[in-house]
Amino acid sequence: MDQFYSEEQRMVRDTARRLSDDVVAPAAAAIDRDDEFPRPVYEALAEQGLFGVALREEAGGVGLDAMAACIVMEEIARGSGAVGNAFAIPVEAALFLDHHGSEQHKALIPGILEGKLIPATAVTEPDHGSDVAAMKTTARREGDEYVIKGTKAWVTFGQVADVIMVFAKTDPEAGHRGISCILVETDRPGVIRGKSEELLGMHGLAECMVSFDEVRVPVGNLIGPEHGAFKMAMENFNFSRLMMSSMALGMAQAAMEDAISYAGDRKQFGKPIFEHQAVQFMIADMAKDIAAARLLIHNAAKLYDAGKPIALEAAQAKLFTTDMAQVHISNALQIHGGNGYSREFRVERLFRDVRLSQIYEGTNQIQRMIIARQVQKAYA
């Protein structure tokens, strides 16, 4: 893909690749085993300026674009899916505050880019995931304060976050038109963090439930217009789906590399297993689908950077890439045979980590609904 990248995109790709090979990949097994937030690795990403890769220079970022963010994500996730997931959080938080925040909110961006201020976003609830409009968390106005009450689930970085962008209903009767986004500092009275979730994969992300028991924050903590957060969230989902697609792509690329290497070394029936047609066909399909996924993602990113709507393209990229990654990482494990089932080999961790990508940022069933509606609209 080098011929399609700008010089700046190639440079940031090379930086991310070196960091992934030298810092991320060597730490990946320990992050998975210990399931603790990898602060030194997180800070190493920040030191290279990667959290601001898609943020304009005037806001303190690198001044590149969504395409560059996707390229970096693929390289980081190739070293560790969990670290790739961690990379997405500050990238998206800084962009969200820059796009929708007041000067008060934008003052937080330098700390986020430096890795010193850890952000989180709380949308999902224990009983409401894909159905965002049905959330029960409320924020009632009392004078010059909001009082927040409710519980959020699956808050990535919930255990370690300094600030959380909480989506809550400021008009409970208005459905999705009554949702607002409010910044909550986690040291405020009434913020209650649950225990870290014990997950199948994606370890080290300090994920937990966070409850808000009559938490009071100033009205100035409102991000964007009151009752206007649903639209903001939907717009943010388009970018985040590109990031999650690129995360799955990086893991699929790692699995293919491992499968090719293993198949060249492992001998059965007197020859390397790569020489057996059954293995060749699995690897050929990996190469084909990984290339197709990369083009889908980069097409959507180019449209996003051009200011075009990408609801259809982001959903297609997310659906195709995460489904194909699940299939081909499973096939890479199969090529490893019994060794693929051992934690001594990276492919076992990839197999567990990639499963979240089909659920995260809108399940793949939701992506199919989005695609169907967009196609219907186009052909109506």
C-alpha positions as CSV (number, residue, x, y, z in Angstrom):
1,M,0.0,0.0,0.0
2,D,3.0,2.3,0.2
3,Q,2.3,3.9,-3.2
4,F,-1.0,5.1,-1.9
5,Y,0.3,6.7,1.3
6,S,1.7,10.2,1.7
7,E,5.2,10.6,3.0
8,E,3.8,11.7,6.4
9,Q,1.6,8.6,6.5
10,R,4.5,6.4,5.7
11,M,6.6,8.0,8.4
12,V,4.0,7.6,11.1
13,R,3.4,4.0,10.0
14,D,7.1,3.3,10.4
15,T,7.2,4.9,13.8
16,A,4.2,2.8,14.9
17,R,5.7,-0.4,13.5
18,R,9.0,0.1,15.3
19,L,7.1,0.8,18.6
20,S,4.9,-2.2,18.0
21,D,7.8,-4.5,17.4
22,D,10.1,-3.1,20.1
23,V,7.7,-2.3,22.9
24,V,4.1,-3.6,22.3
25,A,4.7,-7.1,21.1
26,P,7.3,-8.0,23.8
27,A,4.8,-6.9,26.5
28,A,1.7,-8.5,25.0
29,A,1.9,-11.9,26.7
30,A,2.5,-10.3,30.2
31,I,-0.4,-7.9,29.7
32,D,-2.6,-10.8,28.8
33,R,-1.4,-12.9,31.7
34,D,-1.5,-10.2,34.4
35,D,-4.6,-8.4,33.2
36,E,-3.3,-5.0,34.6
37,F,-3.4,-1.7,32.8
38,P,-0.1,-1.4,30.9
39,R,0.8,2.2,31.9
40,P,4.4,2.1,30.6
41,V,3.3,0.9,27.2
42,Y,0.4,3.4,27.2
43,E,2.9,6.2,28.0
44,A,5.3,5.0,25.3
45,L,2.5,5.5,22.7
46,A,1.9,9.0,24.1
47,E,5.6,9.8,24.0
48,Q,5.7,9.2,20.2
49,G,2.8,11.5,19.7
50,L,0.5,8.8,18.4
51,F,-2.6,9.8,20.4
52,G,-2.7,13.0,18.3
53,V,-2.2,11.4,14.9
54,A,-5.6,12.5,13.6
55,L,-5.9,15.7,15.6
56,R,-5.3,19.1,14.0
57,E,-2.0,20.8,14.8
58,E,-3.8,23.8,16.2
59,A,-5.3,21.6,18.9
60,G,-1.9,20.0,19.7
61,G,-2.1,17.1,17.4
62,V,0.1,15.7,14.6
63,G,-2.2,17.1,12.0
64,L,-2.7,14.0,9.9
65,D,-6.0,12.3,9.3
66,A,-8.3,9.3,9.9
67,M,-6.3,7.3,7.2
68,A,-3.1,7.8,9.3
69,A,-5.0,6.7,12.5
70,C,-6.1,3.5,10.7
71,I,-2.6,2.8,9.6
72,V,-1.2,3.3,13.1
73,M,-3.9,1.2,14.6
74,E,-3.2,-1.7,12.3
75,E,0.5,-1.6,13.3
76,I,-0.2,-1.4,17.1
77,A,-2.8,-4.1,17.0
78,R,-0.5,-6.4,15.1
79,G,1.7,-6.3,18.2
80,S,-1.3,-6.6,20.7
81,G,-5.0,-6.3,20.1
82,A,-5.5,-5.0,23.7
83,V,-2.9,-2.3,23.3
84,G,-4.6,-1.3,20.0
85,N,-7.8,-1.1,21.8
86,A,-6.1,1.1,24.4
87,F,-4.7,3.3,21.7
88,A,-8.2,4.1,20.3
89,I,-9.5,5.6,23.6
90,P,-7.4,8.7,23.8
91,V,-7.3,9.2,20.0
92,E,-11.1,9.3,19.9
93,A,-11.5,11.3,23.2
94,A,-9.2,14.1,21.9
95,L,-11.0,14.3,18.6
96,F,-14.4,14.3,20.4
97,L,-13.4,17.1,22.7
98,D,-11.9,19.1,19.9
99,H,-15.0,18.7,17.7
100,H,-17.7,19.3,20.4
101,G,-16.1,20.7,23.5
102,S,-15.8,24.2,24.9
103,E,-12.5,25.9,25.6
104,Q,-12.7,24.4,29.1
105,H,-12.9,20.9,27.7
106,K,-10.2,21.5,25.0
107,A,-7.9,22.4,27.9
108,L,-7.9,18.7,28.8
109,I,-6.5,17.7,25.4
110,P,-2.8,18.2,26.1
111,G,-3.0,16.0,29.2
112,I,-4.7,13.3,27.1
113,L,-2.1,13.4,24.3
114,E,0.7,13.2,26.9
115,G,-0.8,10.1,28.5
116,K,-1.1,11.9,31.9
117,L,-4.9,12.3,31.8
118,I,-6.7,9.1,31.1
119,P,-10.1,9.5,29.5
120,A,-13.1,7.1,29.2
121,T,-16.5,7.1,27.6
122,A,-19.6,5.6,29.2
123,V,-22.5,4.9,26.9
124,T,-23.5,1.2,27.3
125,E,-25.6,0.1,30.3
126,P,-26.2,-3.3,31.9
127,D,-29.6,-3.6,30.1
128,H,-29.0,-1.4,27.1
129,G,-26.1,-1.9,24.6
130,S,-27.1,-1.5,20.9
131,D,-30.3,0.3,21.9
132,V,-28.6,3.6,23.0
133,A,-31.9,5.5,23.0
134,A,-33.2,3.3,25.8
135,M,-30.5,4.2,28.3
136,K,-31.7,4.9,31.9
137,T,-28.9,7.0,33.3
138,T,-30.3,10.5,33.9
139,A,-28.8,14.0,34.5
140,R,-31.3,16.4,36.0
141,R,-30.6,20.1,36.1
142,E,-30.6,21.7,39.5
143,G,-29.6,25.3,39.3
144,D,-26.1,25.5,37.8
145,E,-25.4,21.8,38.3
146,Y,-26.3,18.5,36.8
147,V,-27.1,15.6,39.1
148,I,-26.2,12.3,37.5
149,K,-27.7,9.0,38.5
150,G,-27.3,5.6,36.8
151,T,-24.9,2.8,36.0
152,K,-22.7,2.3,32.9
153,A,-21.3,-1.1,31.9
154,W,-18.2,-2.1,29.9
155,V,-16.4,1.2,30.6
156,T,-12.9,0.7,29.1
157,F,-10.3,2.3,31.4
158,G,-13.1,2.6,34.0
159,Q,-10.8,1.5,36.8
160,V,-8.1,4.1,35.9
161,A,-9.8,7.0,34.2
162,D,-9.4,10.5,35.4
163,V,-12.4,11.8,33.5
164,I,-15.4,10.0,31.9
165,M,-17.6,11.4,29.2
166,V,-21.0,10.1,30.4
167,F,-24.0,9.9,28.1
168,A,-27.2,10.5,30.1
169,K,-30.8,11.6,29.5
170,T,-31.3,15.2,30.4
171,D,-34.9,14.8,29.1
172,P,-36.0,11.3,29.9
173,E,-39.3,11.5,28.0
174,A,-37.6,12.5,24.7
175,G,-35.9,9.3,23.8
176,H,-32.7,9.7,21.8
177,R,-33.5,13.4,21.5
178,G,-33.1,13.8,25.2
179,I,-29.5,12.5,25.6
180,S,-26.6,14.8,26.6
181,C,-22.9,14.2,27.1
182,I,-21.4,15.4,30.4
183,L,-17.8,15.3,31.6
184,V,-17.4,13.7,35.0
185,E,-14.2,13.9,37.0
186,T,-13.8,10.5,38.7
187,D,-12.7,11.9,42.0
188,R,-16.2,13.5,42.5
189,P,-18.4,12.1,45.4
190,G,-20.8,9.4,44.2
191,V,-18.6,8.0,41.4
192,I,-18.4,4.3,42.2
193,R,-16.1,2.0,40.2
194,G,-16.9,-1.8,40.1
195,K,-14.4,-4.5,40.0
196,S,-12.5,-5.1,36.8
197,E,-14.4,-7.4,34.5
198,E,-12.9,-10.9,33.9
199,L,-13.0,-11.1,30.1
200,L,-12.3,-13.8,27.6
201,G,-9.6,-11.6,26.0
202,M,-8.6,-8.0,25.6
203,H,-6.9,-8.1,29.0
204,G,-5.3,-5.1,30.7
205,L,-8.0,-2.5,29.8
206,A,-9.2,-1.9,33.3
207,E,-12.8,-2.4,32.1
208,C,-15.6,-2.2,34.7
209,M,-19.0,-1.0,35.6
210,V,-19.2,2.6,36.8
211,S,-22.1,3.8,38.9
212,F,-23.1,7.5,39.4
213,D,-24.9,8.0,42.7
214,E,-26.3,11.5,42.6
215,V,-23.0,12.9,41.2
216,R,-23.0,16.7,41.0
217,V,-21.1,18.4,38.3
218,P,-21.2,22.1,37.0
219,V,-23.3,22.8,34.0
220,G,-20.1,23.9,32.3
221,N,-19.2,20.2,32.1
222,L,-21.8,19.7,29.4
223,I,-20.1,18.8,26.1
224,G,-21.9,20.1,23.1
225,P,-25.6,21.2,23.1
226,E,-28.0,19.9,25.7
227,H,-30.0,17.0,24.3
228,G,-27.7,16.8,21.3
229,A,-25.4,13.9,22.2
230,F,-27.1,11.2,20.3
231,K,-26.1,12.7,17.0
232,M,-22.6,13.3,18.3
233,A,-22.3,9.7,19.4
234,M,-23.5,8.4,16.0
235,E,-21.0,10.6,14.2
236,N,-18.2,9.4,16.5
237,F,-19.2,5.7,15.9
238,N,-18.3,6.1,12.2
239,F,-14.7,7.0,13.1
240,S,-14.5,4.4,15.9
241,R,-15.7,1.7,13.6
242,L,-12.8,2.5,11.3
243,M,-10.5,2.2,14.3
244,M,-12.0,-1.2,15.4
245,S,-11.8,-2.5,11.8
246,S,-8.2,-1.6,11.7
247,M,-7.6,-3.2,15.1
248,A,-9.1,-6.5,13.7
249,L,-7.1,-6.1,10.5
250,G,-3.8,-5.8,12.5
251,M,-4.6,-9.0,14.5
252,A,-5.5,-10.8,11.2
253,Q,-2.2,-9.7,9.7
254,A,-0.3,-11.0,12.7
255,A,-2.1,-14.3,12.6
256,M,-1.3,-14.7,8.9
257,E,2.4,-13.9,9.5
258,D,2.5,-16.5,12.3
259,A,0.7,-19.1,10.1
260,I,3.1,-18.6,7.2
261,S,6.2,-18.9,9.5
262,Y,4.9,-21.9,11.3
263,A,3.8,-23.7,8.1
264,G,7.3,-23.2,6.7
265,D,9.0,-24.7,9.7
266,R,6.6,-27.5,10.7
267,K,7.1,-30.8,8.9
268,Q,4.5,-33.5,8.4
269,F,4.6,-36.5,6.0
270,G,8.2,-35.6,5.0
271,K,7.7,-31.9,4.0
272,P,6.8,-28.5,5.4
273,I,3.0,-28.3,5.9
274,F,3.0,-25.2,3.7
275,E,3.6,-27.6,0.8
276,H,0.2,-29.2,1.5
277,Q,-2.6,-27.7,-0.6
278,A,-5.1,-27.6,2.3
279,V,-2.7,-25.2,4.2
280,Q,-1.9,-23.2,1.1
281,F,-5.6,-22.6,0.4
282,M,-6.2,-21.3,3.9
283,I,-3.3,-18.9,3.7
284,A,-4.3,-17.8,0.2
285,D,-7.8,-16.9,1.5
286,M,-6.2,-15.0,4.4
287,A,-4.1,-12.9,2.0
288,K,-7.0,-12.2,-0.2
289,D,-9.4,-11.1,2.5
290,I,-6.9,-9.1,4.5
291,A,-6.1,-7.1,1.3
292,A,-9.8,-6.6,0.6
293,A,-10.4,-5.5,4.2
294,R,-7.6,-3.0,4.1
295,L,-9.0,-1.4,0.9
296,L,-12.5,-1.2,2.4
297,I,-11.1,0.5,5.5
298,H,-8.9,2.9,3.6
299,N,-11.7,3.8,1.2
300,A,-13.9,4.7,4.1
301,A,-11.1,6.7,5.8
302,K,-10.4,8.6,2.6
303,L,-14.1,9.6,2.3
304,Y,-14.2,10.6,6.0
305,D,-11.1,12.8,5.5
306,A,-12.8,14.4,2.6
307,G,-15.8,15.3,4.7
308,K,-18.2,12.8,3.1
309,P,-20.8,10.8,5.0
310,I,-19.6,7.2,5.7
311,A,-22.3,5.4,7.6
312,L,-22.5,2.8,4.9
313,E,-18.8,2.5,4.3
314,A,-17.8,2.4,8.0
315,A,-20.4,-0.4,8.6
316,Q,-19.2,-2.4,5.6
317,A,-15.6,-2.1,6.7
318,K,-16.4,-3.1,10.3
319,L,-18.6,-6.0,9.3
320,F,-16.4,-7.5,6.7
321,T,-13.1,-7.0,8.5
322,T,-14.1,-8.3,11.9
323,D,-15.9,-11.3,10.5
324,M,-13.0,-12.2,8.2
325,A,-10.5,-11.7,11.1
326,Q,-12.5,-14.1,13.3
327,V,-12.5,-16.7,10.5
328,H,-8.9,-16.4,9.5
329,I,-7.4,-16.2,13.0
330,S,-9.3,-19.4,13.7
331,N,-7.7,-20.9,10.6
332,A,-4.3,-19.7,11.6
333,L,-4.8,-21.5,14.9
334,Q,-5.8,-24.6,13.0
335,I,-2.6,-24.4,11.0
336,H,-0.7,-24.4,14.3
337,G,-2.5,-27.7,15.2
338,G,-2.2,-28.5,18.9
339,N,0.4,-25.8,19.4
340,G,-2.2,-23.2,18.4
341,Y,-4.2,-24.1,21.5
342,S,-1.2,-23.3,23.8
343,R,-0.5,-19.9,25.3
344,E,3.1,-20.3,24.2
345,F,2.0,-19.2,20.8
346,R,0.6,-15.8,20.0
347,V,-2.2,-17.1,17.8
348,E,-4.1,-18.4,20.9
349,R,-4.2,-14.8,22.3
350,L,-5.3,-13.4,19.0
351,F,-8.1,-15.9,18.8
352,R,-9.5,-14.7,22.1
353,D,-8.8,-11.0,21.6
354,V,-10.4,-10.7,18.1
355,R,-13.8,-12.0,19.3
356,L,-14.7,-8.7,20.9
357,S,-14.3,-6.8,17.5
358,Q,-17.6,-8.4,16.3
359,I,-19.4,-6.9,19.3
360,Y,-17.6,-3.6,20.0
361,E,-18.9,-0.3,18.6
362,G,-22.1,-1.8,17.4
363,T,-22.5,-5.6,17.0
364,N,-22.2,-7.0,13.5
365,Q,-25.9,-7.6,13.4
366,I,-26.4,-3.9,13.9
367,Q,-23.9,-3.2,11.1
368,R,-26.1,-5.4,8.8
369,M,-29.1,-3.3,9.8
370,I,-27.2,-0.1,9.0
371,I,-26.0,-1.4,5.6
372,A,-29.5,-2.6,4.7
373,R,-31.1,0.8,5.5
374,Q,-28.4,2.7,3.7
375,V,-28.8,0.6,0.6
376,Q,-32.5,0.9,0.7
377,K,-32.2,4.7,1.0
378,A,-29.8,4.8,-1.9
379,Y,-32.1,2.8,-4.2
380,A,-35.4,4.2,-3.0
